[in-house]
Amino acid sequence: MNELRHLINITDLSVDEIDHMIDVADDIIDHPELYQDICAHKKLATLFFEPSTRTRLSFTAAMMELGGNVLGFDQASSSSTSKGESVSDTIVMASCYADIIAMRHPKEGAPFVAANHAMVPVINAGDGGHFHPTQTLTDLMTIHRKMGRMKDLTIGLCGDLKFGRTVHSLIEAMMRYDNIRFIMISPEELDLPSYMKEKLDAAGVEWSETGSLDDAIPQLDVLYMTRVQRERFFNEEDYIRLKDSFILRRRMLEPAKEDMIVMHPLPRVNEISTDVDDDPRAAYFYQALMGKYIRMALILFLLGMK
């Protein structure tokens, strides 16, 4: 019997395991017919205690394209949590009905608690401002497909670097590859937490901070935009003051490298103007597509099937 594996943080995976999943996802793209029935009679439970569009639909599409079935709920009010049931009890119950679980929860650490009680693999599909490892796998897959490499890259991270779980997970992943440089672009109030800066320093990774998106753009291979998240703020006035700190417009890309890519975990609000959508460097909708393929590879990996 295979050892039970979970994915709570991107660091649960070695670089070799990430590269293996990217290879499998590449093969799925090239040979979809080989995978269309591989998860026949397998069931994925999507337990989403917090609203989501892309992540939940991506997991659902991934399992269906592998020939499997999906069950679950898309908001806490649709589950017995609304009656007072604990996360651990919900997970044990779901383990009785599904072969693998994808869970999103607003409370940081909830997927870790779930993994300690589950009888099947648990995938963290986002927990508060903490981790979002499958978005990171999506990001890595996009960089791999668009840039053709996972090393020798300057990556600009723009927007909410304080609460942005996608940013934290991407840093954790990319800092393990060779010759990666980060430029942090944010208002001072939303700069990268000190513990993340300490991790970068301890790993000997080059990084810098700036308040100017225009100054950073010519240096970048990857520009990773994020929205300022209203749901992470305690003070509405602070949110309103900071929400439009950085807005990427097409004219701002004129000094950018021709092969630079613009990424965004979505949903966007105002931080990328729609006039960027037609620029060949816009990769955020392609990124959403890559999320399906890498989640297919992840499901197969955690089920011990690839």
N, C-alpha and C positions, 0 to 999 in steps of 0.2 A: 504493500500500500504506500502511495506517495505521501511524503511529509506534508502536512497542511500548511500552506503558505497564504499570507495576507499581504495586502498593499495598503499601508497606512500613510507612510511618508515615502517620497521618491528614493530616499537613502536605504529603504528596505531592499532595493534592487542594486546589484553590482553593475558596473559599467558594461561588463560582458553580457549580463542578462538584458540590459536595456538594448544593447546592440543586437542581441539575438532576436528580441521582439521586433525591432525595426526591420531586420532581415525577413522575418515571418510576414510582417505587414507588407513589405515590398512584394513578397511572393503572392500574397492574397490579391494585391492590385493586379499583378501580372497573370495570375491563374485562378480567378474566382471560382471556376467550376470545380476545383479540387477541394473547396472548403464549404460548399453550399449545404452539405448534409453532415458535416463532421460533428456537430453538436445535436444531432437528432435525439430526441427524448431527454435532453438536458434542459434545466429550467434556471433562469436568472431571476432573482427577486430584486426589484428596484425599490428600495425603501428611502423615499425622499421626504424628510421631515422639514425641508426648506424648498421653496419653489426653484425650479430650474427648467430651462427649455432645451438648450443644446446638449447638456450632459445626459439628461434622462433620455431624450430622443436618440442620442448617439449610442448609448448602451443598448437601448431597445433595438435599434437598427442593426447593431453589431451582432447581437444574439440571434436575431431573426435571419440575418444573412449567413449565419453559421448553421442554420437549420434548427435552432433551438426555440424554446418558448419563454415568455416573459410574464411575470406576475408582480404585483406590488401596489404601491400608492404614491401619489405625487404631492401630498401635503400632510402635515401632522394631523390635521382635523379629520382626515380620512382613515386614521389608524386608531388603535386602542390606546395610544398615548393620550388622546383626548379624554380618556376615562381614567387616566392615572397609571397606565401600565409603564413599567420601567423599560429603558433601552435594552437591558440585558434579557428581559423576558421576551420582548419583541423579537430579538435576534434568535433566541433559542427556538421560538415558535417558527420563525421563517426558515431556520435550518432544517426543520422537519419537512418542509415543502419544496425547497429549492436546492440546487447543486452549488450555487454560488450567489453571493449577495453584493450588490452595489448600494452603498448607503451615503446619503447626504444629510448633514445635521447642523443646525446653527451653533451648537455648543462645541467648543474646542475640546478634543479628546474623546468625544463620544464614539467615533469609530474604533479607537483603541480599546475602549470598554467592550464594544461589540465583539471585536476579534477575540477577546479573552473568554467569551461565552459561546461563540459560534462553533458549530460542528462542520461547517463548510467554509471555503475561502471568503473573506470579506475584503471588498475594495472600498477605500475611502473616496467618495465622490465629492468631497469638500466638507470641511468642518470649521465653521466660523471663519475667522481670519487666520486660521492655522495652516493647513496643508490642502493641496488639491493635486495629488500626484498624477492622476490620469490626464489632467490638463497639461501637465508638464510633459508627459509622454507624447501628447498631441503636438506640443511645441517642438519637441526634439525631432519628431517625425517630419514636421514641416521644414525645419532648418535642414535636416538631412536631404529631403527631396528637392528643396529650392536652392540650397547653397552647395550641395554635393560634398559637404564635409562637416565635421563636428569639432574642428580645431582651427586655430589661427583666425579667430573671429573677434570683432569689437561689437559688443552688444549694448545698445542704449535701452535703459528701462525708464519709462516715463509715466508720471502721474502719481498714483497713490502707492508709494513704496512702503508706507508704514503698515497699512492694514492688508495690502494686496497679497493674498495667499499664493496667487499664481506666480508673482514675482519671487517670493521667497523660495518656492519649490524649484523654479527655473534656475535660480542662483545655485541652489544645492546640487542640482544635476550638472549644470554646465561647468561649474568650477572644478569638476573632476576630469574634464577634457583638457588637452594641451593648448597652451598659449591663448587662453580666453581672457579678454579684457572687458570690464564693465564700466559704463558711464551712467551714473544715477542722475536722473533729471526730475526734480520735484520741488515744490515749495518747501520751505524749511520745516513747516508743521507736519509734512507728510514724508519726511525723509526716511531712509532705511533704518530700521531699529539697530541699536548698538550691537546686539548679540549677533546679527547677521554680518555687520562690519567686522566684528572680531573673528568670525569664521573665515571670512575672505582673507584677512590678515594672516591668520594661522596657517592657511593653505598657500600663502605666498602669491595670491591672485591680485593682479593689478586692477585698481578701481579708482574712480574719481567722482566728484559731485559737481553739479552745475545747476543753476536756475534758468539756463537758456537752452531751449530746444533748438533754436536756430544755430547756435554755436556748435552743438553736438552733432547735428545731422551729417555734415560732410565727412565725419570720421567713422561713420557706422557701417557695418555690414548687415546688422539686424536692428530695427527699431521696434521695440515692444511697448505699445501704448496700453494704458489701463484707464478705466474709469474711476472717478472718485466715488466711492460706494456710500450712498446715503445710509444704508442699513448698518454700517460700522460706526456711525457717528452718534454720540450722545447729545450733541448740541446742534440743532438745526441751523443756527446762525453760522457756525463754523463750516458746515457743509455748503451752504449757499455761497459763502465767501470764497471757498476753495474749489468748487466743483468745475469751474471753467478755467482753471489755472493754465492748462495747456490744450490748445486746439490745433491739430495738424491740418493744414490746408495744402492743396496741390502745389501752389507756387513755392511753398517752403521746401519742396523736394527738388527744386532746380539744381542746387549744389550737391545733391546726394549722389552717391555712386550709382551707376546704371543697374548694377545687380544687387543693390541693397533690397531687403524685403521689409515691409511694414506688417507687423503682426498685432493681434489684439485677441484676448480670450473671449470677447463678446459677453454680454451685450454692450454695444457702444451707446453713448448718449450724445454728447456734443464733442467728444475729444478727437474724433476723426471726421472731418467734413466729407459729405457724400461726393464731393468733386475729386476725392482721392481714389474712389472705387474703380475708376477706369484707368488709373495709372498701372502699368505692368508690374510695379513694385508692390502693389497692394496684395497681401497674401492671407488676409484674415478670413475670407470665406473659404478659400482653399484649406486653410488651417482647420476649419470646422469639418470639412470632408475627411481630412487626415485623422481626425479624432475617431471616426468610425472604424477605420482600418487598424489603428493601433490598439483600440479597445478590443477588437476581434482577436488580435494577437495576444493581448493580455489575458483575456478569458481562456484561451487555449493554454497559455503558460500556466496559469494558476490551477487549471483543471488537470495539469500534467499530460496534456494531449499534444504539445508541441515544444 
